[in-house]
Amino acid sequence: MPNEERVWAVLFTNAGLSELGEELKLYLGKGQIGLYLLCKQVDMSHPYFRMVADYHNPDGSSFQYLRQL
């Protein structure tokens, strides 16, 4: 289906949440296997893991989140 857009879910361990939890807590989802962050891009081909996500704030504004770990 050519109009489909890929979405990635990045799962976090307890150690990862202790480092990034405050920064991400408003944007994390919760599933049966744990907390996750929905991303539109994930790149693991470099020395750092790269995540890109689009988010909307309660006031209607939006922003793109980019994080390299």
PyMOL Python script that loads the backbone (N, CA, C, O; Angstrom):
from pymol import cmd

cmd.read_pdbstr("""\
ATOM      1  N   MET A   1       0.838  -1.176   0.000  1.00  0.00           N
ATOM      2  CA  MET A   1       0.000   0.000   0.000  1.00  0.00           C
ATOM      3  C   MET A   1       0.886   1.243   0.000  1.00  0.00           C
ATOM      4  O   MET A   1       1.552   1.528   0.995  1.00  0.00           O
ATOM      5  N   PRO A   2       0.898   1.973  -1.091  1.00  0.00           N
ATOM      6  CA  PRO A   2       1.837   3.092  -1.218  1.00  0.00           C
ATOM      7  C   PRO A   2       1.591   4.256  -0.273  1.00  0.00           C
ATOM      8  O   PRO A   2       2.530   5.011  -0.020  1.00  0.00           O
ATOM      9  N   ASN A   3       0.414   4.450   0.258  1.00  0.00           N
ATOM     10  CA  ASN A   3       0.133   5.591   1.129  1.00  0.00           C
ATOM     11  C   ASN A   3       0.376   5.305   2.607  1.00  0.00           C
ATOM     12  O   ASN A   3       0.165   6.176   3.451  1.00  0.00           O
ATOM     13  N   GLU A   4       0.811   4.107   2.917  1.00  0.00           N
ATOM     14  CA  GLU A   4       1.070   3.771   4.318  1.00  0.00           C
ATOM     15  C   GLU A   4       2.342   4.455   4.802  1.00  0.00           C
ATOM     16  O   GLU A   4       3.319   4.585   4.064  1.00  0.00           O
ATOM     17  N   GLU A   5       2.307   4.882   6.039  1.00  0.00           N
ATOM     18  CA  GLU A   5       3.479   5.502   6.655  1.00  0.00           C
ATOM     19  C   GLU A   5       3.967   4.584   7.765  1.00  0.00           C
ATOM     20  O   GLU A   5       3.168   4.109   8.573  1.00  0.00           O
ATOM     21  N   ARG A   6       5.254   4.332   7.812  1.00  0.00           N
ATOM     22  CA  ARG A   6       5.805   3.487   8.870  1.00  0.00           C
ATOM     23  C   ARG A   6       5.850   4.241  10.179  1.00  0.00           C
ATOM     24  O   ARG A   6       6.146   5.435  10.222  1.00  0.00           O
ATOM     25  N   VAL A   7       5.552   3.526  11.237  1.00  0.00           N
ATOM     26  CA  VAL A   7       5.647   4.073  12.587  1.00  0.00           C
ATOM     27  C   VAL A   7       6.426   3.061  13.412  1.00  0.00           C
ATOM     28  O   VAL A   7       6.167   1.859  13.353  1.00  0.00           O
ATOM     29  N   TRP A   8       7.371   3.558  14.173  1.00  0.00           N
ATOM     30  CA  TRP A   8       8.217   2.711  15.011  1.00  0.00           C
ATOM     31  C   TRP A   8       7.853   2.953  16.472  1.00  0.00           C
ATOM     32  O   TRP A   8       7.561   4.081  16.867  1.00  0.00           O
ATOM     33  N   ALA A   9       7.871   1.911  17.252  1.00  0.00           N
ATOM     34  CA  ALA A   9       7.681   2.031  18.698  1.00  0.00           C
ATOM     35  C   ALA A   9       8.985   1.626  19.372  1.00  0.00           C
ATOM     36  O   ALA A   9       9.434   0.488  19.234  1.00  0.00           O
ATOM     37  N   VAL A  10       9.586   2.553  20.095  1.00  0.00           N
ATOM     38  CA  VAL A  10      10.842   2.291  20.804  1.00  0.00           C
ATOM     39  C   VAL A  10      10.500   1.990  22.255  1.00  0.00           C
ATOM     40  O   VAL A  10       9.971   2.844  22.967  1.00  0.00           O
ATOM     41  N   LEU A  11      10.805   0.768  22.691  1.00  0.00           N
ATOM     42  CA  LEU A  11      10.539   0.345  24.066  1.00  0.00           C
ATOM     43  C   LEU A  11      11.688   0.758  24.968  1.00  0.00           C
ATOM     44  O   LEU A  11      12.848   0.737  24.556  1.00  0.00           O
ATOM     45  N   PHE A  12      11.364   1.134  26.199  1.00  0.00           N
ATOM     46  CA  PHE A  12      12.382   1.590  27.148  1.00  0.00           C
ATOM     47  C   PHE A  12      12.498   0.639  28.330  1.00  0.00           C
ATOM     48  O   PHE A  12      11.498   0.157  28.862  1.00  0.00           O
ATOM     49  N   THR A  13      13.739   0.379  28.729  1.00  0.00           N
ATOM     50  CA  THR A  13      13.997  -0.387  29.940  1.00  0.00           C
ATOM     51  C   THR A  13      13.881   0.556  31.135  1.00  0.00           C
ATOM     52  O   THR A  13      13.769   1.769  30.957  1.00  0.00           O
ATOM     53  N   ASN A  14      13.906   0.017  32.330  1.00  0.00           N
ATOM     54  CA  ASN A  14      13.880   0.858  33.534  1.00  0.00           C
ATOM     55  C   ASN A  14      15.096   1.782  33.585  1.00  0.00           C
ATOM     56  O   ASN A  14      14.985   2.931  34.013  1.00  0.00           O
ATOM     57  N   ALA A  15      16.256   1.284  33.149  1.00  0.00           N
ATOM     58  CA  ALA A  15      17.465   2.116  33.141  1.00  0.00           C
ATOM     59  C   ALA A  15      17.314   3.279  32.165  1.00  0.00           C
ATOM     60  O   ALA A  15      17.702   4.405  32.476  1.00  0.00           O
ATOM     61  N   GLY A  16      16.757   3.013  30.997  1.00  0.00           N
ATOM     62  CA  GLY A  16      16.535   4.070  30.021  1.00  0.00           C
ATOM     63  C   GLY A  16      15.548   5.108  30.519  1.00  0.00           C
ATOM     64  O   GLY A  16      15.731   6.307  30.305  1.00  0.00           O
ATOM     65  N   LEU A  17      14.500   4.641  31.185  1.00  0.00           N
ATOM     66  CA  LEU A  17      13.503   5.569  31.724  1.00  0.00           C
ATOM     67  C   LEU A  17      14.074   6.430  32.835  1.00  0.00           C
ATOM     68  O   LEU A  17      13.695   7.593  32.975  1.00  0.00           O
ATOM     69  N   SER A  18      14.987   5.870  33.631  1.00  0.00           N
ATOM     70  CA  SER A  18      15.574   6.667  34.704  1.00  0.00           C
ATOM     71  C   SER A  18      16.429   7.793  34.135  1.00  0.00           C
ATOM     72  O   SER A  18      16.559   8.842  34.766  1.00  0.00           O
ATOM     73  N   GLU A  19      17.015   7.596  32.952  1.00  0.00           N
ATOM     74  CA  GLU A  19      17.829   8.628  32.309  1.00  0.00           C
ATOM     75  C   GLU A  19      16.983   9.623  31.514  1.00  0.00           C
ATOM     76  O   GLU A  19      17.276  10.819  31.520  1.00  0.00           O
ATOM     77  N   LEU A  20      15.940   9.150  30.832  1.00  0.00           N
ATOM     78  CA  LEU A  20      15.185   9.991  29.907  1.00  0.00           C
ATOM     79  C   LEU A  20      13.731  10.213  30.302  1.00  0.00           C
ATOM     80  O   LEU A  20      13.016  10.955  29.628  1.00  0.00           O
ATOM     81  N   GLY A  21      13.288   9.589  31.371  1.00  0.00           N
ATOM     82  CA  GLY A  21      11.877   9.599  31.732  1.00  0.00           C
ATOM     83  C   GLY A  21      11.258  10.974  31.878  1.00  0.00           C
ATOM     84  O   GLY A  21      10.160  11.202  31.371  1.00  0.00           O
ATOM     85  N   GLU A  22      11.923  11.895  32.552  1.00  0.00           N
ATOM     86  CA  GLU A  22      11.365  13.237  32.755  1.00  0.00           C
ATOM     87  C   GLU A  22      11.194  13.965  31.427  1.00  0.00           C
ATOM     88  O   GLU A  22      10.198  14.655  31.210  1.00  0.00           O
ATOM     89  N   GLU A  23      12.161  13.807  30.555  1.00  0.00           N
ATOM     90  CA  GLU A  23      12.126  14.474  29.256  1.00  0.00           C
ATOM     91  C   GLU A  23      10.996  13.933  28.374  1.00  0.00           C
ATOM     92  O   GLU A  23      10.395  14.677  27.599  1.00  0.00           O
ATOM     93  N   LEU A  24      10.717  12.641  28.499  1.00  0.00           N
ATOM     94  CA  LEU A  24       9.773  11.991  27.596  1.00  0.00           C
ATOM     95  C   LEU A  24       8.419  11.661  28.208  1.00  0.00           C
ATOM     96  O   LEU A  24       7.520  11.237  27.481  1.00  0.00           O
ATOM     97  N   LYS A  25       8.236  11.835  29.492  1.00  0.00           N
ATOM     98  CA  LYS A  25       7.066  11.276  30.171  1.00  0.00           C
ATOM     99  C   LYS A  25       5.727  11.713  29.584  1.00  0.00           C
ATOM    100  O   LYS A  25       4.768  10.943  29.630  1.00  0.00           O
ATOM    101  N   LEU A  26       5.629  12.912  29.039  1.00  0.00           N
ATOM    102  CA  LEU A  26       4.368  13.361  28.453  1.00  0.00           C
ATOM    103  C   LEU A  26       4.054  12.669  27.130  1.00  0.00           C
ATOM    104  O   LEU A  26       2.910  12.686  26.678  1.00  0.00           O
ATOM    105  N   TYR A  27       5.054  12.065  26.513  1.00  0.00           N
ATOM    106  CA  TYR A  27       4.895  11.517  25.174  1.00  0.00           C
ATOM    107  C   TYR A  27       4.974   9.998  25.113  1.00  0.00           C
ATOM    108  O   TYR A  27       4.821   9.414  24.040  1.00  0.00           O
ATOM    109  N   LEU A  28       5.208   9.355  26.243  1.00  0.00           N
ATOM    110  CA  LEU A  28       5.295   7.899  26.270  1.00  0.00           C
ATOM    111  C   LEU A  28       3.915   7.264  26.247  1.00  0.00           C
ATOM    112  O   LEU A  28       2.972   7.761  26.862  1.00  0.00           O
ATOM    113  N   GLY A  29       3.818   6.158  25.526  1.00  0.00           N
ATOM    114  CA  GLY A  29       2.614   5.347  25.555  1.00  0.00           C
ATOM    115  C   GLY A  29       2.856   4.165  26.468  1.00  0.00           C
ATOM    116  O   GLY A  29       4.002   3.856  26.796  1.00  0.00           O
ATOM    117  N   LYS A  30       1.796   3.503  26.880  1.00  0.00           N
ATOM    118  CA  LYS A  30       1.944   2.331  27.752  1.00  0.00           C
ATOM    119  C   LYS A  30       1.209   1.162  27.129  1.00  0.00           C
ATOM    120  O   LYS A  30       0.030   1.256  26.787  1.00  0.00           O
ATOM    121  N   GLY A  31       1.927   0.059  26.988  1.00  0.00           N
ATOM    122  CA  GLY A  31       1.363  -1.153  26.424  1.00  0.00           C
ATOM    123  C   GLY A  31       1.568  -2.319  27.369  1.00  0.00           C
ATOM    124  O   GLY A  31       2.085  -2.154  28.474  1.00  0.00           O
ATOM    125  N   GLN A  32       1.165  -3.485  26.933  1.00  0.00           N
ATOM    126  CA  GLN A  32       1.278  -4.681  27.770  1.00  0.00           C
ATOM    127  C   GLN A  32       2.727  -5.054  28.064  1.00  0.00           C
ATOM    128  O   GLN A  32       3.008  -5.694  29.078  1.00  0.00           O
ATOM    129  N   ILE A  33       3.649  -4.659  27.185  1.00  0.00           N
ATOM    130  CA  ILE A  33       5.050  -5.025  27.410  1.00  0.00           C
ATOM    131  C   ILE A  33       5.888  -3.871  27.940  1.00  0.00           C
ATOM    132  O   ILE A  33       7.097  -4.023  28.116  1.00  0.00           O
ATOM    133  N   GLY A  34       5.274  -2.724  28.199  1.00  0.00           N
ATOM    134  CA  GLY A  34       6.014  -1.628  28.801  1.00  0.00           C
ATOM    135  C   GLY A  34       5.750  -0.277  28.167  1.00  0.00           C
ATOM    136  O   GLY A  34       4.826  -0.115  27.371  1.00  0.00           O
ATOM    137  N   LEU A  35       6.579   0.691  28.535  1.00  0.00           N
ATOM    138  CA  LEU A  35       6.447   2.056  28.031  1.00  0.00           C
ATOM    139  C   LEU A  35       7.194   2.194  26.706  1.00  0.00           C
ATOM    140  O   LEU A  35       8.262   1.610  26.520  1.00  0.00           O
ATOM    141  N   TYR A  36       6.621   2.973  25.789  1.00  0.00           N
ATOM    142  CA  TYR A  36       7.211   3.117  24.470  1.00  0.00           C
ATOM    143  C   TYR A  36       7.050   4.544  23.964  1.00  0.00           C
ATOM    144  O   TYR A  36       6.232   5.310  24.474  1.00  0.00           O
ATOM    145  N   LEU A  37       7.835   4.886  22.965  1.00  0.00           N
ATOM    146  CA  LEU A  37       7.782   6.171  22.293  1.00  0.00           C
ATOM    147  C   LEU A  37       7.519   5.901  20.816  1.00  0.00           C
ATOM    148  O   LEU A  37       8.288   5.182  20.178  1.00  0.00           O
ATOM    149  N   LEU A  38       6.442   6.465  20.257  1.00  0.00           N
ATOM    150  CA  LEU A  38       6.164   6.310  18.837  1.00  0.00           C
ATOM    151  C   LEU A  38       7.050   7.256  18.040  1.00  0.00           C
ATOM    152  O   LEU A  38       7.126   8.447  18.342  1.00  0.00           O
ATOM    153  N   CYS A  39       7.716   6.727  17.025  1.00  0.00           N
ATOM    154  CA  CYS A  39       8.647   7.511  16.219  1.00  0.00           C
ATOM    155  C   CYS A  39       8.317   7.351  14.739  1.00  0.00           C
ATOM    156  O   CYS A  39       7.825   6.307  14.310  1.00  0.00           O
ATOM    157  N   LYS A  40       8.594   8.400  13.967  1.00  0.00           N
ATOM    158  CA  LYS A  40       8.399   8.291  12.524  1.00  0.00           C
ATOM    159  C   LYS A  40       9.668   7.809  11.834  1.00  0.00           C
ATOM    160  O   LYS A  40       9.618   7.326  10.703  1.00  0.00           O
ATOM    161  N   GLN A  41      10.807   7.938  12.513  1.00  0.00           N
ATOM    162  CA  GLN A  41      12.074   7.421  11.994  1.00  0.00           C
ATOM    163  C   GLN A  41      12.908   6.866  13.129  1.00  0.00           C
ATOM    164  O   GLN A  41      12.927   7.415  14.231  1.00  0.00           O
ATOM    165  N   VAL A  42      13.594   5.778  12.852  1.00  0.00           N
ATOM    166  CA  VAL A  42      14.566   5.204  13.780  1.00  0.00           C
ATOM    167  C   VAL A  42      15.762   4.787  12.934  1.00  0.00           C
ATOM    168  O   VAL A  42      15.607   4.076  11.941  1.00  0.00           O
ATOM    169  N   ASP A  43      16.941   5.223  13.321  1.00  0.00           N
ATOM    170  CA  ASP A  43      18.155   4.909  12.564  1.00  0.00           C
ATOM    171  C   ASP A  43      19.186   4.315  13.509  1.00  0.00           C
ATOM    172  O   ASP A  43      19.646   4.973  14.443  1.00  0.00           O
ATOM    173  N   MET A  44      19.543   3.058  13.252  1.00  0.00           N
ATOM    174  CA  MET A  44      20.515   2.357  14.086  1.00  0.00           C
ATOM    175  C   MET A  44      21.808   2.090  13.334  1.00  0.00           C
ATOM    176  O   MET A  44      22.623   1.280  13.777  1.00  0.00           O
ATOM    177  N   SER A  45      22.013   2.763  12.191  1.00  0.00           N
ATOM    178  CA  SER A  45      23.165   2.464  11.346  1.00  0.00           C
ATOM    179  C   SER A  45      24.405   3.303  11.669  1.00  0.00           C
ATOM    180  O   SER A  45      25.430   3.177  10.998  1.00  0.00           O
ATOM    181  N   HIS A  46      24.318   4.137  12.668  1.00  0.00           N
ATOM    182  CA  HIS A  46      25.441   4.988  13.062  1.00  0.00           C
ATOM    183  C   HIS A  46      25.874   4.626  14.481  1.00  0.00           C
ATOM    184  O   HIS A  46      25.223   3.806  15.129  1.00  0.00           O
ATOM    185  N   PRO A  47      26.946   5.213  14.968  1.00  0.00           N
ATOM    186  CA  PRO A  47      27.372   4.901  16.340  1.00  0.00           C
ATOM    187  C   PRO A  47      26.305   5.233  17.385  1.00  0.00           C
ATOM    188  O   PRO A  47      26.283   4.640  18.464  1.00  0.00           O
ATOM    189  N   TYR A  48      25.418   6.184  17.063  1.00  0.00           N
ATOM    190  CA  TYR A  48      24.361   6.556  18.001  1.00  0.00           C
ATOM    191  C   TYR A  48      23.008   6.162  17.442  1.00  0.00           C
ATOM    192  O   TYR A  48      22.779   6.240  16.235  1.00  0.00           O
ATOM    193  N   PHE A  49      22.124   5.742  18.313  1.00  0.00           N
ATOM    194  CA  PHE A  49      20.746   5.397  17.966  1.00  0.00           C
ATOM    195  C   PHE A  49      19.976   6.705  17.792  1.00  0.00           C
ATOM    196  O   PHE A  49      19.998   7.546  18.691  1.00  0.00           O
ATOM    197  N   ARG A  50      19.302   6.897  16.668  1.00  0.00           N
ATOM    198  CA  ARG A  50      18.618   8.162  16.366  1.00  0.00           C
ATOM    199  C   ARG A  50      17.117   7.928  16.261  1.00  0.00           C
ATOM    200  O   ARG A  50      16.672   7.023  15.556  1.00  0.00           O
ATOM    201  N   MET A  51      16.333   8.749  16.967  1.00  0.00           N
ATOM    202  CA  MET A  51      14.870   8.678  16.938  1.00  0.00           C
ATOM    203  C   MET A  51      14.323  10.027  16.511  1.00  0.00           C
ATOM    204  O   MET A  51      14.815  11.066  16.951  1.00  0.00           O
ATOM    205  N   VAL A  52      13.298  10.022  15.649  1.00  0.00           N
ATOM    206  CA  VAL A  52      12.618  11.241  15.229  1.00  0.00           C
ATOM    207  C   VAL A  52      11.123  11.011  15.408  1.00  0.00           C
ATOM    208  O   VAL A  52      10.584   9.999  14.959  1.00  0.00           O
ATOM    209  N   ALA A  53      10.459  11.957  16.066  1.00  0.00           N
ATOM    210  CA  ALA A  53       9.021  11.836  16.310  1.00  0.00           C
ATOM    211  C   ALA A  53       8.361  13.206  16.162  1.00  0.00           C
ATOM    212  O   ALA A  53       8.974  14.235  16.445  1.00  0.00           O
ATOM    213  N   ASP A  54       7.119  13.202  15.720  1.00  0.00           N
ATOM    214  CA  ASP A  54       6.304  14.422  15.658  1.00  0.00           C
ATOM    215  C   ASP A  54       5.286  14.373  16.782  1.00  0.00           C
ATOM    216  O   ASP A  54       4.641  13.346  16.993  1.00  0.00           O
ATOM    217  N   TYR A  55       5.138  15.473  17.504  1.00  0.00           N
ATOM    218  CA  TYR A  55       4.197  15.512  18.623  1.00  0.00           C
ATOM    219  C   TYR A  55       3.381  16.782  18.621  1.00  0.00           C
ATOM    220  O   TYR A  55       3.787  17.807  18.073  1.00  0.00           O
ATOM    221  N   HIS A  56       2.218  16.691  19.248  1.00  0.00           N
ATOM    222  CA  HIS A  56       1.316  17.831  19.387  1.00  0.00           C
ATOM    223  C   HIS A  56       1.092  18.095  20.864  1.00  0.00           C
ATOM    224  O   HIS A  56       0.788  17.177  21.626  1.00  0.00           O
ATOM    225  N   ASN A  57       1.241  19.333  21.264  1.00  0.00           N
ATOM    226  CA  ASN A  57       1.013  19.738  22.640  1.00  0.00           C
ATOM    227  C   ASN A  57      -0.477  19.983  22.878  1.00  0.00           C
ATOM    228  O   ASN A  57      -1.233  20.168  21.924  1.00  0.00           O
ATOM    229  N   PRO A  58      -0.901  19.987  24.133  1.00  0.00           N
ATOM    230  CA  PRO A  58      -2.314  20.238  24.446  1.00  0.00           C
ATOM    231  C   PRO A  58      -2.829  21.578  23.904  1.00  0.00           C
ATOM    232  O   PRO A  58      -4.026  21.719  23.652  1.00  0.00           O
ATOM    233  N   ASP A  59      -1.937  22.563  23.722  1.00  0.00           N
ATOM    234  CA  ASP A  59      -2.376  23.858  23.205  1.00  0.00           C
ATOM    235  C   ASP A  59      -2.508  23.887  21.684  1.00  0.00           C
ATOM    236  O   ASP A  59      -2.839  24.924  21.109  1.00  0.00           O
ATOM    237  N   GLY A  60      -2.247  22.740  21.023  1.00  0.00           N
ATOM    238  CA  GLY A  60      -2.387  22.647  19.577  1.00  0.00           C
ATOM    239  C   GLY A  60      -1.093  22.858  18.812  1.00  0.00           C
ATOM    240  O   GLY A  60      -1.032  22.564  17.618  1.00  0.00           O
ATOM    241  N   SER A  61      -0.066  23.357  19.469  1.00  0.00           N
ATOM    242  CA  SER A  61       1.217  23.533  18.794  1.00  0.00           C
ATOM    243  C   SER A  61       1.871  22.165  18.569  1.00  0.00           C
ATOM    244  O   SER A  61       1.562  21.199  19.268  1.00  0.00           O
ATOM    245  N   SER A  62       2.756  22.094  17.610  1.00  0.00           N
ATOM    246  CA  SER A  62       3.434  20.827  17.332  1.00  0.00           C
ATOM    247  C   SER A  62       4.937  21.057  17.232  1.00  0.00           C
ATOM    248  O   SER A  62       5.401  22.183  17.055  1.00  0.00           O
ATOM    249  N   PHE A  63       5.677  19.975  17.350  1.00  0.00           N
ATOM    250  CA  PHE A  63       7.133  20.049  17.241  1.00  0.00           C
ATOM    251  C   PHE A  63       7.674  18.700  16.821  1.00  0.00           C
ATOM    252  O   PHE A  63       7.010  17.673  16.960  1.00  0.00           O
ATOM    253  N   GLN A  64       8.894  18.721  16.305  1.00  0.00           N
ATOM    254  CA  GLN A  64       9.575  17.480  15.948  1.00  0.00           C
ATOM    255  C   GLN A  64      10.645  17.218  16.996  1.00  0.00           C
ATOM    256  O   GLN A  64      11.439  18.100  17.323  1.00  0.00           O
ATOM    257  N   TYR A  65      10.658  16.005  17.516  1.00  0.00           N
ATOM    258  CA  TYR A  65      11.601  15.600  18.538  1.00  0.00           C
ATOM    259  C   TYR A  65      12.677  14.747  17.894  1.00  0.00           C
ATOM    260  O   TYR A  65      12.366  13.764  17.223  1.00  0.00           O
ATOM    261  N   LEU A  66      13.927  15.105  18.085  1.00  0.00           N
ATOM    262  CA  LEU A  66      15.057  14.343  17.572  1.00  0.00           C
ATOM    263  C   LEU A  66      15.968  14.037  18.739  1.00  0.00           C
ATOM    264  O   LEU A  66      16.372  14.935  19.478  1.00  0.00           O
ATOM    265  N   ARG A  67      16.291  12.763  18.901  1.00  0.00           N
ATOM    266  CA  ARG A  67      17.162  12.364  20.007  1.00  0.00           C
ATOM    267  C   ARG A  67      18.152  11.334  19.504  1.00  0.00           C
ATOM    268  O   ARG A  67      17.769  10.371  18.839  1.00  0.00           O
ATOM    269  N   GLN A  68      19.420  11.530  19.817  1.00  0.00           N
ATOM    270  CA  GLN A  68      20.451  10.553  19.511  1.00  0.00           C
ATOM    271  C   GLN A  68      21.005  10.027  20.811  1.00  0.00           C
ATOM    272  O   GLN A  68      21.382  10.795  21.696  1.00  0.00           O
ATOM    273  N   LEU A  69      21.053   8.722  20.924  1.00  0.00           N
ATOM    274  CA  LEU A  69      21.535   8.086  22.155  1.00  0.00           C
ATOM    275  C   LEU A  69      22.747   7.228  21.857  1.00  0.00           C
ATOM    276  O   LEU A  69      23.301   6.606  22.764  1.00  0.00           O
TER     277      LEU A  69
END
""", "prot")
cmd.dss("prot")
cmd.show_as("cartoon", "prot")
cmd.util.cbc("prot")
cmd.orient("prot")
